[in-house]
Amino acid sequence: MIRRFVNLVLEEYYGSRKYSLHRLDVAKYLFYPSTAQAEAANAKESNNGGGGVGDKPNAPKPPRIKRLRRLPEPSMRFSPFPPADDGEDKRYRGSSFNDDTFILLSPGSSEGRILHATEGGRTVVYDADADAVSATASSFPARMERWPIAFSVPGAGGFMEEKESLYVMRSTIRPPPPPKYNHYDPAPKEQDPCSGDFVVLDFNKPFEWQRLPRPPFVPDGDRPGSGSYSDIRIGSSTVVDGGRTILSPSFNVERTYCFDTATRQWRHAGDWALPFYGRAEYVPELGTWIGLSSSPPHHLCASDLAAAMDAHRAPTLQHVWDDFTPPPDKDSSIVLNRRFPLYVLSRWTEWSLLGVSLVNLGSGRFCILKVFNISRSESVGFSSYDSWSEEKEFTVLTGVEVVRCHDGEGGLRMVKHKSRRCEFGSNHWLL
């Protein structure tokens, strides 16, 4: 399926917990009508010199990014659920955390079915294509936080005959405490391997989240003093064979595990980490996995995971493409008075990457979201203390396409289409 829209969910203002769904037409904002037109625009941009002086070569100007001045009108607004009368969500009350999250359902066959989970883990499904709301399972068995790992696995007969199953896992898992820290139990008890950090919702009977076993890299807490009990961050994930999930436990632990959705069992895949940051997507037209590289600034990349696993070796990146690189940091100093050479005007401009997201649009097309913070400062005088400074946060949306090379060797290349910059808060979801 080739998607027409990307879904952008934004908090209306900080702390409001009220959200608006904006659907961006990718053909209008992020893509040219054809690959050839995108390549022509890229060639024109690369030939845009900076007007060299003397025998100095022309320096290319930094790319100009058009501003997305106005988002499309919201197609839906989401608000928190009122407190439950049965006390089901009492375990969440009093928490200062904002646990709202949004998950796209059936990404292989639909682009508008969105699950909204709010305080207490209660959920509802909104279908933007049909403009309809439907109820589902009452609540998550545990807090899933704002950006959990989620993926849909189609039913055995396909999406139209047998509905999919939605698997959701916390992106940061806190191991259970060892028994000696369990002050409320008179005697240590065996820890439940199904904690609620990893759950599945079968849409053939969508009334209850089923708990699944914790990943093996999470200490079970059965033996006092064993293992590490710090939070474990899931660094990357993807799906293979349409039903297995590969997880890399953290950015500094080189171990990867597979979860088989048919047997609901974990197994050790290898002592290596996935070469991706966040979620990677398999593209059947290209026969490879596309994602964002694990190293900043997290460029678009490709890796053949199936070949690596068949050969029992760590996967490597076959391609890394520069989808968007911010300008280099700048600093300048100007002497304001020759009689006082230490009396200078100093200026600094620094870019920092705050977050990235990748959405698969089908047929090798992707939307990349990157959030940047620009810090500008200025000082006048004999010291380095800033007399003026400001920080600004903005987002860059980029449409890219990965196609095969015409070299007879089956290589891949990236064609960049359009980029748009916009400003919105940190609470956002690109679906």
Long-range contacts (C-beta under 8 A, 24 or more apart in sequence): 1-108, 1-109, 1-111, 1-362, 2-361, 2-362, 2-363, 2-365, 3-111, 3-361, 3-362, 3-365, 4-111, 5-111, 5-112, 5-128, 6-30, 6-359, 6-361, 6-367, 6-430, 6-431, 7-104, 7-111, 7-112, 7-114, 7-128, 7-429, 7-430, 7-431, 8-71, 8-428, 8-429, 8-430, 8-431, 9-78, 9-102, 9-114, 9-428, 9-429, 9-431, 10-71, 10-424, 10-425, 10-427, 10-428, 11-425, 11-427, 11-428, 12-77, 13-425, 14-425, 14-427, 15-98, 17-79, 17-80, 17-98, 17-100, 17-118, 18-77, 18-78, 18-79, 18-80, 19-77, 19-78, 19-79, 19-100, 19-102, 19-116, 19-427, 20-74, 20-76, 20-77, 20-78, 21-74, 21-75, 21-76, 21-77, 21-78, 21-114, 21-126, 21-128, 22-71, 22-72, 22-73, 22-74, 22-75, 23-72, 23-75, 23-112, 23-128, 24-71, 24-72, 24-397, 25-72, 26-361, 26-365, 26-367, 26-399, 29-68, 29-397, 29-399, 29-418, 29-420, 30-367, 30-397, 30-398, 30-399, 30-417, 30-418, 30-419, 30-420, 31-365, 31-399, 31-401, 31-417, 31-418, 32-417, 32-418, 35-401, 35-403, 35-415, 38-401, 38-415, 38-416, 38-417, 39-415, 42-415, 42-416, 62-327, 63-419, 65-396, 65-419, 65-420, 65-421, 66-418, 66-419, 66-420, 66-421, 67-420, 67-421, 67-422, 68-397, 68-420, 68-421, 68-422, 71-422, 75-128, 75-131, 76-126, 76-128, 78-102, 78-116, 78-118, 78-126, 80-118, 80-119, 81-118, 81-119, 81-120, 81-122, 81-124, 83-120, 84-120, 84-122, 88-120, 88-122, 88-138, 88-139, 89-119, 89-120, 89-121, 89-122, 89-139, 92-119, 92-120, 92-121, 92-143, 95-143, 97-143, 97-145, 98-146, 98-427, 99-143, 99-144, 99-145, 99-146, 100-146, 100-427, 101-144, 101-145, 101-146, 101-147, 101-148, 101-429, 102-429, 102-431, 103-148, 103-150, 103-166, 103-168, 103-431, 104-431, 105-152, 105-164, 105-166, 106-152, 106-159, 106-164, 107-152, 107-360, 108-152, 108-154, 108-159, 109-154, 109-159, 114-431, 115-166, 117-144, 136-201, 136-203, 136-206, 136-207, 137-201, 137-206, 137-207, 137-208, 137-209, 138-207, 138-208, 139-209, 140-168, 140-196, 140-199, 140-209, 141-196, 141-199, 141-209, 141-211, 142-170, 142-195, 142-196, 142-197, 142-199, 143-170, 144-168, 144-170, 145-170, 145-171, 145-172, 146-427, 147-171, 147-429, 149-234, 149-237, 149-247, 149-279, 151-237, 151-239, 151-245, 151-279, 153-239, 153-242, 153-243, 153-261, 154-242, 155-204, 162-204, 163-202, 163-203, 163-204, 163-206, 164-203, 165-200, 165-201, 165-202, 165-203, 165-261, 166-200, 166-201, 166-203, 167-198, 167-199, 167-200, 167-212, 167-245, 167-261, 168-198, 168-199, 168-200, 168-201, 168-209, 169-197, 169-198, 169-199, 169-215, 169-234, 169-247, 170-197, 170-198, 170-234, 171-233, 171-234, 172-231, 172-232, 172-233, 172-234, 173-197, 173-214, 173-215, 173-218, 173-231, 173-232, 173-234, 174-231, 174-232, 175-218, 175-219, 175-220, 175-221, 175-227, 175-228, 175-229, 175-230, 175-231, 175-232, 176-219, 176-220, 176-221, 177-221, 177-229, 178-221, 178-222, 178-223, 178-224, 178-225, 178-226, 178-229, 179-221, 179-222, 179-224, 180-224, 180-225, 188-224, 190-222, 191-220, 191-221, 191-222, 193-220, 200-261, 212-259, 212-264, 213-264, 213-265, 213-266, 215-247, 215-249, 215-257, 215-259, 215-266, 216-257, 216-266, 216-268, 217-249, 217-253, 217-255, 217-257, 235-273, 235-274, 235-277, 235-294, 236-273, 236-274, 236-275, 236-276, 236-277, 236-278, 236-279, 236-280, 236-291, 236-294, 237-274, 237-278, 237-279, 237-280, 238-274, 238-276, 238-279, 238-280, 238-281, 238-282, 238-289, 238-291, 238-305, 239-282, 240-282, 240-305, 240-306, 240-309, 246-274, 246-305, 248-273, 248-274, 251-294, 269-309, 270-309, 270-312, 270-313, 270-314, 272-313, 272-314, 272-315, 273-314, 274-305, 274-315, 275-301, 275-303, 275-315, 275-316, 275-317, 276-301, 276-303, 277-356, 278-356, 278-357, 278-358, 279-358, 280-305, 281-358, 281-360, 281-366, 283-360, 283-364, 283-402, 285-363, 285-364, 286-364, 286-402, 286-404, 286-412, 288-318, 288-412, 290-358, 290-360, 290-364, 290-366, 290-402, 291-358, 292-356, 292-358, 292-368, 293-317, 293-320, 296-353, 297-324, 297-325, 297-326, 297-353, 297-370, 298-353, 298-356, 298-370, 299-323, 300-358, 300-366, 300-368, 300-400, 300-402, 300-414, 302-402, 302-412, 318-412, 319-411, 319-412, 319-413, 319-414, 321-400, 321-402, 321-413, 321-414, 323-368, 323-398, 323-400, 323-414, 323-416, 324-368, 324-370, 324-396, 324-398, 324-419, 326-351, 326-353, 326-372, 327-351, 336-380, 342-382, 343-380, 343-381, 343-382, 344-380, 344-381, 345-378, 345-379, 345-380, 346-378, 346-379, 346-380, 346-384, 347-376, 347-377, 347-378, 348-375, 348-376, 348-377, 348-378, 349-374, 349-375, 349-376, 350-374, 350-375, 354-393, 354-426, 355-426, 357-430, 359-430, 359-431, 364-401, 364-402, 364-403, 365-399, 365-400, 365-401, 365-402, 366-399, 366-400, 366-401, 366-402, 367-397, 367-398, 367-399, 367-430, 368-397, 368-398, 368-399, 368-400, 369-395, 369-396, 369-397, 369-430, 370-395, 370-396, 370-398, 371-395, 371-426, 372-396, 393-423, 393-426, 394-421, 394-422, 394-423, 395-421, 395-422, 395-423, 395-424, 395-428, 396-420, 396-421, 397-421, 397-422
